Amino acid sequence: MTRGTPLPLGVQAYKDGINFAYVSATENCGVVLFDRKTKKEFARLPFQRENRVGNVYTMFIKDVEPEKLAYCFYEEGRFLADERGRAFLGGTPYGAVKREQPVKLAVLPPPEYNWGGDRPREIPYEDSIVYCMHVRGFTRHTSSGVKARGTFAGLAEKLPYLKELGITTLELQPVYEFDEVEAHRLDNPFGDTDKAIPGRKNYWGYTEGCYYSPKSAYAYSKDAVTEFKDLVKSIHQNGMELILQFYFTNRVTDAERLAILRYWVLEYHVDGFHLKGENIRQDIPAQDPVLARTKLWYYGFHTEMQTDGNTSGQERFLAEYRDAYRYDMRRFLKGDEGMLQSVLQHMRRNPAKCGQINFLTNYDGFTLMDLVSYERKHNEDNGENNQDGNDYNASWNCGQEGPARKKAILQLRMKQIKNALLLLFLSQGTPLLFMGDEFGNSQRGNNNPYCQDNDITWLNWKNLESGREIYTFVKELIALRKEHPVLHQSRELRLMDYGACGYPDVSYHGEAPWKPDTSVYSRQVGIMYCGKYAQKDRNTSDDFFYAAYNMHWESHSFALPKLPKNMHWERCIASWPNVAAQSLEESASVNIPGRCICLLIGREDMLGKEKKNGREKDGLESQ
């Protein structure tokens, strides 16, 4: 043993040995070495005071084989896991009470990995479709049909499904190393004493952890590092990108956070991060040159930060991740009055310097199916007397709380699900789906399943068949959005005819064209998108679209604005199958039933096509 170097913090393997740099304010501390195979302790090495720099103790150990070692630290007789460990000993099942060792044992990760030219995808926000998921819950159920259920490898097996659906961006709930088994002490509302619930699982993982290492219990193999790198590489090969959630406590310094984010970008090639926690200085990672093209999501950013020299002239990489869209859209969906002005702003919002992540459902709160099936939370299974979770859900059960068998209720719920999806995918920001919403997954009304590691939170893939109508609708919507750039532009629409083409980029309409009713009582509006403001390719403008939104329970007539000469409106997609005829060539208006959304597309009529084809034919003959 010799004096080591204090930087980088943590444990680093070199050709001639291993360097330990450990932060501690106590003098009685050191390293405990274990045999990786047998997990038996074979050495306890104290740090020397003379080898301390500030509060960093150093030690360099020669003549050791890193691949055969596991280790932890000790302070005043207590064993402590390496909070900066790059990998941890695998093989312990998820949720197991770890009696064999009093602490997680860190190991040195494999020294090399063949990335084969892999790099982050850098997909623009306007082209992104986000899918938020829990790694374990996504494939843990036996119906998932994968070999490596509930793991990184299991997720990799499901990538073809996500690619076929049209997903471009995966957002994972925490996958860094954390303790999923905790003893929670909860306030007892019926007495003065605390109620201890030992062994409660921290299923979500929003807690302090070892932020430099992928979670070993999420690995099918004993090598979580390589398995996670294989996952990232496969995600990129399938044309998708990966965003990781990181929950930082107040104990994590700004400098440490920056080091953690840099490490995952450089070591694991991840595409971005959703920052969660309190007192996060978002300006520090936002202005870091190493992270300048890495996507960063947070509750809100000061957009003037992007005028800094590190980021000026680059693509948008910051994005706001707020709840306002979720609750305003939910209230509009169920027919609350006074929501139209907010909804129009949300649907158009698309800041020039910052992306906008839009979602109606997420890991916290109701799933999409529960949003139309429950008006109250049902969190009794959490063991907290239904006191946990958000009391405000802005949901509507469509006439019956929970599962229903009446045909009218089931039809109304299906229509409301499709309405919600249309609101989401016709908004200009980046849409986000929560896992299973694409086929009607339910969590039985639990809006806070943070401790449920069971069929409440595991996707039941048998429901993909029973929810085929929803899945097909989602897939069709994603394909439609991707095909038409006018529906997902890179800049915010201005409500102006700045292209001098006779139409503004977006316009609002009501019972009369160009005259929307935005009064507090109005629950309906027509929105027209002019395709001349977006290009399908270098020579072809996009199509015109008209979206008729009727969240009132009564039917309403919508005026159809005139299209350019020799064009007419046709129905494109709707939340109810009997909305309008396929062709509206002779119509100046369309009647939309209550609680329904219909999207129309502008088409050339036959006379216009014949004239156009004739001109093209004459041109070819003259040539």
WODAUR-V204036 format. One line per field, one symbol per residue. ss: DSSP state (a for helix, b for strand, c for the rest). psi: psi as a letter, one per 30 degrees, with the letter a starting at -180 (. if undefined). burial: I if it has 16 or more other ideal C-beta (glycine too) atoms within 10 Angstrom, else O. A space follows every 10 residues. Layout:
ss=???
psi=???
burial=???
//
This chain:
ss=cbcccccccb bbbbccbbbb bbbcccccbb bbbbbccccc bbbbbbccaa abbccbbbbb bbcccaaabb bbbbbccbbb cccccccbcc cccccccccc cccccbcccc cccccccccc ccccaaacbb bbbcaaaaac caaacccccc caaaaaacaa aaaaacccbb bbcccbbccc bbbbbbbccc cccbbbbbbb bccccccccb bbbbcaaacc cccaaaaaaa aaaaaaaccc bbbbbbbbcc cccaaaaaaa aaaaaaaacc cbbbbbbccc caaaaaccaa acccbbbbcc ccaaaaaccc cccccccbbb cccaaaaaaa aaacccccca aaaaaaaacc ccccbbbbcc cccccccaaa acccccccca aacccccccc cccccccccc ccccccaaaa aaaaaaaaaa aaaaaccccb bbbbccaaac cccccccccc cccccccccc ccaaaacaaa aaaaaaaaaa aaacaaaccc cccccccccc cccccbbbbc cbccbccccc cccbbbbbbc aaacbccccc bcccbbbbbb cccccbbbbc ccccccbbbb bbbbcccccc ccbcccccbb bbcccbbbbb bbbbcaaaaa aaaaaaaaaa aac
psi=klkakfklka kkklegakkk jkkkflfila kkklkeefgk kfkjjkkkef gkjbgjklkk klhljeffkl lalkkhfkkk ljfgkfllka fklkfkjife kflkkllklk flkjfhgkll ehkkefgkjk jklkeefege kfffgleikg leeeeefgee eeeefgkfkk kklkglkljf jljkkkkjfg lflljkikgk kieegilkaj ffkkkefgke agieeeeeee eeeeeefggl lkkkkkjklf fkleeeeeee eeefeeefgl fakjklalhk jffeffgkfe gfgkkkklek ljffffflff fkfllkflkk ilfeeeeeee eeeggklgfe eeeeeeffki kegkljjkkf laekakleef egfkfklige ffgghgfllk fjfhlkggfk kaklfkeeee eeeeeeeeee eeeefgkfaj kkkkkfffgh kkghgjghhf gjiafefkkj fffeefgeee eeeeeeeeee eefjfffilf lkkfhlifgh gfkleklklb fkkgikjglf fkgklkkkkj ffgkkeaffk lllkkjkjjj glflllkkkj kkllkgllkk keklfkfgjl lekhegkflk kklkhkkkkl kklkleeeee eeeeeeeeee ef.
burial=OOOIOIOOII IIIOOOIIII IIIIOOOOII IIIIOIOOOO IOOOOOIOOO IIOOOIIIII IOOOOIOOII IIIIIOOOOI IIIIIIIIII OIOIOOOOOO IOOIIIIIIO OOIOOOOIOI IOIOIIOIII IIIIIIIIII IOIIOIOIII IIIIIIIIIO OIOOIIIIII IIIIIIIIII OOOIOIOOOO OOOOOOOOOI IIIIIIOIII IIIIIIIIII IOIIIIIIII IIIIIIOOOI IIIIIIIIOO OIOOOIIIII IOIIIOOIII IIIIIIOOOI OIOOIIOIOO IIOIIIIIOO IOOOIIOOOO IOOOOIIIII IOOOIIIIII IIIIOOOOII OIIIOIIIII IOOIIIIIII IIIIIIIIII IIIIIOIIIO IIOIOIOIIO OOIIIIIIOO OOOIOOOOIO OIIIIIIIII IIIIIIIIII IIIIIIIIII IIIIIIIIII IIIOOIIIII IOIIOOIOOI IOIIOOIIOI IOOIIIIIIO OIIOOOOOOO OOIIIIIIII OOIOOIIOOO OIIIIIIIII IIIIOOOOOO IIIIIIIIII IIOOOIOIII IOIOOOIIII IIIIIIOOII OOOIOOOOII OIIIIIIIII IIIIIOOOOO OOOOOOOOOO OOO
//
